[in-house]
Amino acid sequence: MSFLPDQPALQQWAMGEARQDTRQFAFLLVDKFSMFSLAAAIDTVRSANRLLGRDVYSWVTVSADGEAVMASNGLPIKIDYAIADLPPVDILFVCVGLTTEFPGKSTVLAGLRSLGRRGAALGALAAGSYLLAEAGQLEGHRCTIHWENRASFMERFPEIECTGNVYEIDRKRYTCAGVTTSIDLMLEIVRNDLGVELANEVANQFQHERIRSPGDRQRTGPERDLTGKSEKLKKIVELMADNLDEPYSAVQLARAASLSVRQVERLFLRHLGMTPGRYYMRLRLERARELLRQTNMAILDVAIATGFTSHSYFAQSYRQQFGRPPSEERRTTY
């Protein structure tokens, strides 16, 4: 029994009658990179090869110096090339874990800049967008990053459009939020290369119920509660999440959803069990905690970045939400 979709163009690919070339990807691994994100990306194109019955896709691993790299789960990964010795590939993806500081970082950044000058296609899984941005390779491009890193990314690189969507493809830049979104990004590449039917077949192999589009937002922090909720509610929460430094008024939020203030209040109470104001405060304080944990910003600057004009009110609100003051969060984190 053939696993191939009933589509002539795909059958031609399988029999080698269409394109004769293959696509090769490189995965640049740094210390404590996310194994989940890497495996999700590679296994997606490996499955496409299996369904086609031929190796359309291949991949190599890269590090700063060509030596093995340890994943965040403690497993060492054999490396094929040092970044300076990498031959031409179709896309190089940067794979990063919970930290963007690691041995050989300067070599990696220099290598990314060199590739960018030569017009290479570059991508990032999870926090890899941070390294692309540091190397100057996301200027003028739309990108995304894992929600835990987005707050610090936006503070560090305010000129770069970081959408918070599950993945973004903008010309020669391919970024995703990592983990399962690595599957969605690679499925989009497969769909563009080989058609939607094969992409769906690959998704079925992983029990991946729906191939998410670039327009799908990450489920971040409190926003994870919104699955299956009202579309108007989702719109208001997205507006809140995108405007934390200068919070919208109740009237502005209601107007954006074509509702009255009272209707918005009922919507939040019914679906989330709290008022819009309380929910908005929760989002702002969640962002503040991310900034305290991920950056060295002064506490007053964190307060201002999340819409608080008073340091004392910020500290009081933070303690009420998390049970300790911002200063203690910073001492614990650093």
ABEGO torsion letter per residue (X at the ends): XBABBBBAAAAAAAAGABBABBBBBBBBBBBGBBAAAAAAAAAAAAAAAAAAGBBABBBBBBBAAGBBBBBAAGBBBBBABBAAABBBBABBBBBBBABABBBGAAAAAAAAAAAAAAGBBBBBBEAAAAAAAAAGAABGBBBBBBAAAAAAAAAABAABBBAGBABBBBEABBBBAEEAAAAAAAAAAAAAAAEAAAAAAAAAAAGBABBBBAABBBBBEAAAAABGBBAAAAAAAAAAAABAABBBBAAAAAAAAGBBAAAAAAAAAAAAGBBAAAAAAAAAAAAAAAAAAABABBAAAAAAAAGBABAAAAAAAAAAAAGBBAAAAAAAAX
